[in-house]
Amino acid sequence: MKIEEEKLELSDAMIQAVVERLKALADESRVRILLRLKRGSASVNELAKTLGLAQPSVSKHLAVLKNVGLLEVQRHRTTAIYSIKDQTIYELCELVCSGVARFKKEEHQALGLE
């Protein structure tokens, strides 16, 4: 994949927004939340139960992901239902996972484990 040079020229504000989004992804629980939400919308309580996390912890993680534009929330009476707002996050996940798999394979080969 070739990135056009003019796309690499980002404003300071855009660079900061990119850094904030990447920081939001640098947490195992948040990645697990995103993977769960790929299967469909869910409430905080559903996510907490499915992922084995405390409800307050899930709420904090959801707020971080929402604040960087990855999630959206719809209110149904007293329940907040979260869903993915920016589906491109899964393209990034696939790229990162492929890179990690490649690195691990090379690492194992270098150690003579494969």
Summary of the structure (lengths in Angstrom):
residues: 114
radius of gyration: 17.2
end to end distance: 28.9
largest distance: 57.9
contacts: 270
relative contact order: 0.11
helix: 63%
strand: 12%
